[in-house]
Amino acid sequence: MIAGEFEKIASEPLRANKSKIGVGSDRYKRAFSMRKKAKYKEWHEKGVRASETGELEHRVRTELWDLIHHITVKIIIDKLALKGNETVFDVGCGWSRIILGIKKYFPEMNIHGIELSEAIYKKGVELAEQYGFGKISIQNGDVLKIDLPEEKYDAIYSTRVIHYLEDEEKQIVIQKIYSMLKSGGKVLIIIPNSYCPYRFFTYKHAPLYPIKRICLALEENKFRNVTWGSYGFIPPWKRFTWDNQFMKLELLLEKIPFVNLMGGLVYAYAEK
């Protein structure tokens, strides 16, 4: 029953009737009725708990420079065609995990970011200083409420953040991204893949959200050349390091038609 729901949704064209793939549709509610509600508003408290219990330190030790981190950085650099001379913004930068990965390739790139949780933000600043990377500017704030500069950035990305937001909040963030980008700027939004078979059973943090709905929202907000794909085919049950044979397998699977839509993480790309 559930597998059938995935097949039907995945087969629909990008410009399908919104009611067929929107979160308000009966089919979506049936397929994802077991999901917890998004907890974006609780993110600050979650960061405090993670810091106090040692969970945050554990995540830094196990997730920084692991396989999925490395592949995510490679995907961002590749899809946004980064060369190192751009000014880039990270929407929901967390503890600077992705920023540090990009800076490993482009030490002189200007990267700005925003993080809602003060505890997680402080860890990001600490790590940036620890690794000695300059040209990183992170602020603690709510992207939904804070004023951000217009037409300043060459590229913007967001990794595993936007699915925590309500539909109206997603629209606000996408509109802000559009206004922040320079003409010709690029955006990449990464979320857990609702079409991935194992995600339905393993991802409990927030509702799984169809990437095609993100694509439609991008188109509705004047973005061009909207496309999507996925990666992260090896389930993260074990934190593999990036320098092993699984890295080559991941990069190979990302290029195989149909298979490349079933990874654990999925991205939407668009241009202003």
N, C-alpha and C positions, 0 to 999 in steps of 0.2 A: 504493500500500500504506500508506504513512505517512499520507497525507491521509485515507484511510478510517478509520484509527485515531482521528484527531482527530474526525471526524464522529460516530463511535459513542460516544466518551466524552462529547462535548459534548451529545449528545442525551439522555443519561441523567438522570433526575430527581435532585434533591438528596438524597433519602432512599433512593437505590439501595443495593443490597447492597455493602458496603464492599469486598468482594473484587474487584468489577468495576473500581473506580477506584483502589484502594490501590496503593502503590508495590511491594507484594509480588506483585501479580498478574502472570500471564504476559503479558497484553496490554500492561500498562504497561512491562514489561521489554523487550518487542519494540519498542515505539514509541520508547523512550528509551534504548536500549542503548548509543548512542554518547556519552552524556553523561559528563562527568567527575564523579567523586565530590564531594560537598559538601566545602568547605574552611574551614568555620567555625573549626576548631581552628588553622588556619594564618593566621588573619586578622591576628594581631599581627605576625607576620613580614612579611606582605604590606604592612602599613602602614609598617613600617620601610623596606622596599625602595622603596615609592612616595615616601616622604619623601626618601630619599637620592638617588634617580635624577631627581627633579624631576617625576615623574608626578603627584604630589599637587598641586603648584602648577599644573600644566597643567590638571588637572581643575577646580580652583577657577576658573581664568580662563575656561574654556570652558563649564562646566556651571552656574555660579551665575548665576541670572536668565535662563537660556535657556528655550526654549519648553516642554520637558517638565518642567522645574523649576516653571515658573509654573502649568502645568496641574495638576501633582501637588498643589501648594499649594491651588489652587482646589478640587480634588476633596476634599481633606481638610477644608477649611473648610466646604464644602457638605454633605458626607455626615455629618460630625459636628455640623453645625449650630452651629458656634462663633460666639460673640457678642463675645468679648474679655474676659469676666469669669471664665472657667474656669481651672482648674489642669490642665495637660495634660502627658502624658509621652510621650517619643519613645524607643521600644525600638530600640536600634542607631542612634544619631543621626549616626554618621559625623563629618564635619567641619562639622556643624550646618547643612547646606544647607537642609533643610526648616524647621528652627527659624527661620533667618534669614528665609525666605520668609513664614512665618506672622507673625513679628514686624513685618514690613513693613506688614501689615494691622492688627495688634493690638499696638502697641508696649508696652502695659501688661499683656499677658497673662503669667501665670506659666507657664513651660515648663521642665520638667526632662527630662533625657535621660541615657542611659548608652551608652558606646562601649567596645568590647573593646580596640581597638588604641590604645596610648598615643600613638603618633605622630599618628594621625588625631584622637584626642581633643584633643591640644595644638593642632592646627590649628583645630579647632572653637572652642576657648576664645579663641584669637587673633582669629579672625574676628568673634566676638561682641563682643569689646572694640573691634575696628577699626571696626565699624559703630555702636558706641555704644549697643547695646541692653542694657537692664537686665532684671532678673527672669528671667534664664536661669541654670539650675543644671545643669551637666553633670558626670558622674562617670566615671572610668575604671574599668571593671570588667566582669566576666562576668555577664550577666543570669541565666545558669543557676545561678550559685553565690552571688551576693550577696543579702543580705536587703534587700527593698524594702518600703516602707510599705504597709499595708493600708487599703483604703477611703479613699484620699486624693484620687484623681483623678476629674475629671469626664469626661475623654476620654483615650484612649490610641491611638496609631497606631504602625505599624512599616512602613517602606518598604524593600523589596528586601533583607530580612534573613532572614526565617524559612525560606526555601527552602534556605538553606545548612545548616540543622540536620538531624540525624537525626530519625526519627519520634518516638522517645522524648523527644528534646530539644524538639521542637515542642510536645508535650503539656505539658512542664514550663513553657514560656514562656506558653502559653495559660492554664494554671492560675494562673500568677503574675499575668497580666493581669486575670483575673477577680477575684482577691483584692485587687488594687490599686485597682480601680474602686469608686467609690461606687455605692450602689443607684441604678439608672437610668442609670449611666454607659455610654458608647459606645466601641466599638473599631473601628478600620479597619486591616486588614492588606493591604499591597500587595506583590505579587510579579510577576515576569515571567509573561506569559500563555502557558501551554502550548497554548492553542487558537488562538493567533495564527499564521497561515501563515508569516510571515517569521521568527518567533522561533526555530523549530526549526533554521534554518540559520545564524542570526546570533548566538545566545546560547550561549556556551561556558564561562561562568564557573562554573556549577554546574548540577545537574539541574533541568530544568523540572518543576514540581510542580503537579498539578491543583488548581485553586482550590476545586473541590467537596470535595476531601479536607480542605481547611482549614475549609470550612463545616461539614462533619460533625464535625470535632474541636471546633469552637466549640459546636455543639449538644450534643455529648457532655459538655461542661463547663458545662452549664446556661445558656448564652447564649440569648437570645430574639431573635426577628425577624431571623434570619440571611438576608442577601441578598448577591448579588454582581453585579459588572458590570466593564466595562473602559474604558480610554481609551488615548491615545497611539497614534493610528492612523497618523500619519506616521512612518515609520522614522527613527531618529535618526542617519542617515548624515551629515546636516549639522546642526550646532548652530544652529538658527534662534533668533533672539531672540523674546521673547514678543510684542512689540508689532508684529505683522504680520498679514496676511490668514490665515495658517495657524491662528492662535489661534481665530478665528471658525469655521473649518472643523472643528477638533478638538472644540469645544464643541457643534457641530451633530451630528457623527457620534456623540457620546456619548449622544445622545437617540434615535437611530434603532434600533428593535427589530431583533434579530439582529446587525446591523452592530455594535451597541455591545458585543457579546461578543468581538469579534475584534481589539481593540486590543492594542498591545504590552505593556501593563501591565494587571493585573487586581486587583480589590480584593474583600475579604470584609468585610461590615459586620455588626455584631451589638450587642445591648444586654444589660446585666446586669439 
